[in-house]
Amino acid sequence: MTFTSLADLASETTADVFAEFLNIQVSENSRRAYAKSTKDFFESLGKEVTTTTIQEFLQLTQPQAIALVLQYRSNLLAANLSPNTINLRIAALKSLVRYARKVGQTTVILDDIKNLRAEVYRDTTGIGAEDYRLIVNQIDRQKFGGKRDYAIMRLLWDNAIRCGELVATNVQDFDAVNGQLWIVGKGRTQKQSIDLSPATVAAVAHWVAARGEVAGDDPLFVGVGNRSWGQRLSGGAVARLVNELSQQAQIPKRMSPNRVRHSSITAYLDASGGNVRAAQGLSRHTNLNTLSRYDDNRQRYQAQASDILADLI
């Protein structure tokens, strides 16, 4: 029997550090992603992934290694790759170097290279106003349930309202006279008012009128099926409604309330020529500073945004 010395085993580990790094990955998807990212990195340097090139990289000084990786990241940015894609590729290199450091094959540390910040609304999975109009047109507004569904779909689009905000509203939160709806926004504990377009006011008013006598603390949107009649509508029920109407309209993308929200914000930015300030009023992000919130109330940017959106469908 032939015995391999410990020194030989150590030498083999040194030579195959990249192969060993891939082998310890539990997921096959991770192995493929790490291998692809590493290959892309070395190709950007005009080299192939070999034992020699891996070792050359691992033996670089800290400043040299970081300079190469930062240059690689700059190249990816210049190629217009998304921040998420770039972060994943850099993460693969970080993981490789971290493993090599653990087994004593490098002194380099890449963890100080921070991830790129992803754009908040770099979302290409939404739909345009024409497609959303097709979805809304699937609703039979003469039916009792159709009046509810139409009011919901208008709120989701015209006000980019979050699903959780919508289902939490009560009848008394709807102010038809002033054209407002009081909601508890994300991250808030107190109610705030949002301005409704005339078309949305009419849609919600028709739904409330169709219900007949209701108490102020009754849910604004309730189930209309045999099992859920009169019960507060759940977020899951709204999600199913959006998905079913989208399928009836033969929209290829799987739609959800959140995707409608992103779609409406994007549609407004397009329709307004990129009025980001008004779009922030529409989306009600909590990262707006106090001065911006006061200015939004003064200028009524959100009301302008909702009126424009309402006219699109």
ChimeraX attribute file (.defattr): number of C-alpha atoms within 10 A of each C-alpha:
attribute: neighborCount
match mode: 1-to-1
recipient: residues
	/A:1	3
	/A:2	4
	/A:3	6
	/A:4	8
	/A:5	9
	/A:6	9
	/A:7	9
	/A:8	11
	/A:9	11
	/A:10	12
	/A:11	12
	/A:12	11
	/A:13	15
	/A:14	17
	/A:15	17
	/A:16	17
	/A:17	21
	/A:18	21
	/A:19	13
	/A:20	15
	/A:21	18
	/A:22	19
	/A:23	12
	/A:24	10
	/A:25	13
	/A:26	9
	/A:27	11
	/A:28	11
	/A:29	10
	/A:30	13
	/A:31	18
	/A:32	13
	/A:33	16
	/A:34	23
	/A:35	21
	/A:36	13
	/A:37	20
	/A:38	21
	/A:39	15
	/A:40	17
	/A:41	23
	/A:42	17
	/A:43	12
	/A:44	15
	/A:45	11
	/A:46	8
	/A:47	12
	/A:48	16
	/A:49	15
	/A:50	14
	/A:51	14
	/A:52	12
	/A:53	13
	/A:54	19
	/A:55	18
	/A:56	10
	/A:57	16
	/A:58	19
	/A:59	15
	/A:60	15
	/A:61	14
	/A:62	14
	/A:63	11
	/A:64	13
	/A:65	17
	/A:66	18
	/A:67	12
	/A:68	16
	/A:69	17
	/A:70	15
	/A:71	14
	/A:72	20
	/A:73	20
	/A:74	13
	/A:75	14
	/A:76	18
	/A:77	15
	/A:78	9
	/A:79	9
	/A:80	10
	/A:81	12
	/A:82	14
	/A:83	18
	/A:84	13
	/A:85	15
	/A:86	20
	/A:87	16
	/A:88	15
	/A:89	22
	/A:90	23
	/A:91	19
	/A:92	20
	/A:93	19
	/A:94	19
	/A:95	15
	/A:96	22
	/A:97	25
	/A:98	20
	/A:99	18
	/A:100	22
	/A:101	15
	/A:102	11
	/A:103	13
	/A:104	10
	/A:105	18
	/A:106	19
	/A:107	15
	/A:108	21
	/A:109	17
	/A:110	20
	/A:111	15
	/A:112	8
	/A:113	13
	/A:114	10
	/A:115	14
	/A:116	14
	/A:117	9
	/A:118	12
	/A:119	10
	/A:120	6
	/A:121	10
	/A:122	11
	/A:123	11
	/A:124	9
	/A:125	12
	/A:126	21
	/A:127	19
	/A:128	15
	/A:129	18
	/A:130	10
	/A:131	16
	/A:132	22
	/A:133	13
	/A:134	17
	/A:135	21
	/A:136	19
	/A:137	15
	/A:138	16
	/A:139	18
	/A:140	13
	/A:141	18
	/A:142	8
	/A:143	11
	/A:144	14
	/A:145	17
	/A:146	16
	/A:147	22
	/A:148	25
	/A:149	24
	/A:150	22
	/A:151	22
	/A:152	24
	/A:153	25
	/A:154	23
	/A:155	26
	/A:156	23
	/A:157	27
	/A:158	29
	/A:159	28
	/A:160	25
	/A:161	25
	/A:162	20
	/A:163	21
	/A:164	17
	/A:165	14
	/A:166	23
	/A:167	20
	/A:168	17
	/A:169	21
	/A:170	20
	/A:171	18
	/A:172	16
	/A:173	20
	/A:174	22
	/A:175	17
	/A:176	16
	/A:177	7
	/A:178	10
	/A:179	18
	/A:180	20
	/A:181	23
	/A:182	20
	/A:183	24
	/A:184	16
	/A:185	20
	/A:186	12
	/A:187	8
	/A:188	10
	/A:189	9
	/A:190	9
	/A:191	13
	/A:192	13
	/A:193	15
	/A:194	21
	/A:195	24
	/A:196	28
	/A:197	24
	/A:198	15
	/A:199	19
	/A:200	26
	/A:201	22
	/A:202	15
	/A:203	21
	/A:204	27
	/A:205	17
	/A:206	17
	/A:207	22
	/A:208	19
	/A:209	11
	/A:210	14
	/A:211	14
	/A:212	8
	/A:213	8
	/A:214	13
	/A:215	11
	/A:216	12
	/A:217	11
	/A:218	16
	/A:219	20
	/A:220	24
	/A:221	25
	/A:222	20
	/A:223	17
	/A:224	16
	/A:225	10
	/A:226	7
	/A:227	8
	/A:228	12
	/A:229	11
	/A:230	15
	/A:231	14
	/A:232	19
	/A:233	19
	/A:234	18
	/A:235	17
	/A:236	13
	/A:237	14
	/A:238	21
	/A:239	15
	/A:240	15
	/A:241	18
	/A:242	23
	/A:243	19
	/A:244	17
	/A:245	21
	/A:246	22
	/A:247	16
	/A:248	13
	/A:249	17
	/A:250	13
	/A:251	16
	/A:252	9
	/A:253	13
	/A:254	14
	/A:255	22
	/A:256	20
	/A:257	25
	/A:258	16
	/A:259	20
	/A:260	25
	/A:261	22
	/A:262	23
	/A:263	25
	/A:264	28
	/A:265	26
	/A:266	22
	/A:267	21
	/A:268	25
	/A:269	17
	/A:270	12
	/A:271	15
	/A:272	15
	/A:273	8
	/A:274	13
	/A:275	14
	/A:276	13
	/A:277	13
	/A:278	23
	/A:279	24
	/A:280	20
	/A:281	25
	/A:282	26
	/A:283	18
	/A:284	18
	/A:285	13
	/A:286	13
	/A:287	8
	/A:288	12
	/A:289	9
	/A:290	10
	/A:291	8
	/A:292	14
	/A:293	15
	/A:294	11
	/A:295	12
	/A:296	19
	/A:297	12
	/A:298	9
	/A:299	13
	/A:300	16
	/A:301	19
	/A:302	23
	/A:303	23
	/A:304	17
	/A:305	27
	/A:306	28
	/A:307	18
	/A:308	17
	/A:309	23
	/A:310	18
	/A:311	11
	/A:312	16
	/A:313	17
